[in-house]
Amino acid sequence: MRDSLADIFLTAGTAVRVAKNTIKLLDVVTLTVDIPEYNLWRGQVGTVVELLADGAAFEVEFSDRNGRTYESVGLHPQQIMVLYFEPASPDRKAEMVTAQASQKLADFI
């Protein structure tokens, strides 16, 4: 099966494939990359407020402790990771992908 770049993200320097459409409206996410042009840094937490391009991208809103939005940007799935507040389902499995797929992702980014 051919890998889609939307299905792959990097974690700890390793490419991992996850099921499509795992990111949903109102999911709490964290940045997996720095975006200095918006003063956003890996680890900052935001909320998905809009699905863009049929789920190929997401508008993520970043707010302060008082709920005031300080940034809202469109991001690709490989730039964010969903945060889970409950144990993950045993059905959700990540699998390692080849170095070739990892290179495709690196070229895409």
C-alpha positions in Angstrom: 0.0 0.0 0.0 1.3 3.4 -0.9 2.0 5.8 2.1 0.2 9.1 2.1 2.1 12.0 3.6 -1.0 13.0 5.5 -0.8 9.6 7.3 2.8 10.0 8.6 4.3 12.1 11.4 7.6 12.3 13.1 8.1 11.4 16.7 11.5 11.3 18.4 13.0 11.4 14.9 11.1 8.3 13.7 8.3 8.3 11.1 5.1 6.7 12.4 1.9 6.1 10.5 -1.4 6.7 12.2 -5.0 6.1 11.1 -6.4 8.8 8.8 -8.8 11.4 10.3 -7.6 11.0 13.9 -7.6 14.7 14.3 -11.1 16.1 14.9 -12.8 19.4 15.5 -12.2 20.7 19.1 -9.4 18.2 19.7 -6.7 19.5 22.1 -3.4 19.3 20.3 0.3 20.2 20.8 2.8 21.5 18.3 5.4 19.0 17.3 7.5 21.6 15.6 8.6 25.2 16.2 6.9 27.9 14.1 9.0 31.0 15.0 7.3 33.3 12.5 4.2 33.0 14.7 6.1 32.9 18.0 4.9 29.3 18.5 7.1 26.6 19.9 7.0 22.8 20.1 4.9 21.7 23.0 2.5 24.6 23.0 -1.1 23.5 23.3 -4.0 24.6 21.2 -7.5 23.6 20.0 -8.6 22.5 16.5 -11.3 25.1 15.6 -11.7 24.4 11.9 -11.1 21.5 9.5 -9.4 22.8 6.3 -9.0 21.2 2.8 -11.2 18.1 3.7 -9.1 17.3 6.8 -5.7 17.8 5.1 -5.1 20.8 7.3 -6.5 22.3 10.5 -7.0 25.8 12.0 -5.6 25.6 15.5 -6.3 28.3 18.0 -3.8 29.1 20.8 -5.2 30.8 23.9 -3.7 32.1 27.2 -4.9 31.0 30.7 -7.7 33.5 30.5 -9.1 32.1 27.3 -7.9 35.0 25.1 -6.7 33.8 21.7 -3.1 35.0 21.0 -2.6 33.1 17.7 -4.7 31.1 15.2 -2.9 29.4 12.4 -3.5 26.7 9.7 -1.4 23.6 10.3 -0.7 20.3 8.6 -1.3 17.0 10.5 2.4 16.4 10.8 2.8 19.6 12.8 0.5 18.7 15.6 -0.3 15.7 17.8 -3.6 15.1 19.6 -3.4 15.0 23.4 -5.4 12.3 25.1 -6.7 12.6 28.6 -7.9 9.0 28.9 -6.1 5.7 28.3 -5.7 5.1 24.5 -7.9 2.5 22.9 -6.2 -0.9 22.5 -7.4 -0.7 18.8 -5.2 2.4 18.1 -1.8 1.2 17.0 1.1 3.1 15.4 3.4 1.2 13.1 6.9 2.1 12.0 7.4 3.1 8.3 10.4 2.7 6.1 13.3 5.1 5.9 12.1 5.9 2.3 8.7 7.1 3.7 10.5 9.1 6.3 12.6 10.8 3.6 9.4 11.6 1.6 8.0 13.3 4.7 11.3 15.2 5.3 11.2 16.4 1.7 7.6 17.4 2.0 8.3 19.5 5.1 
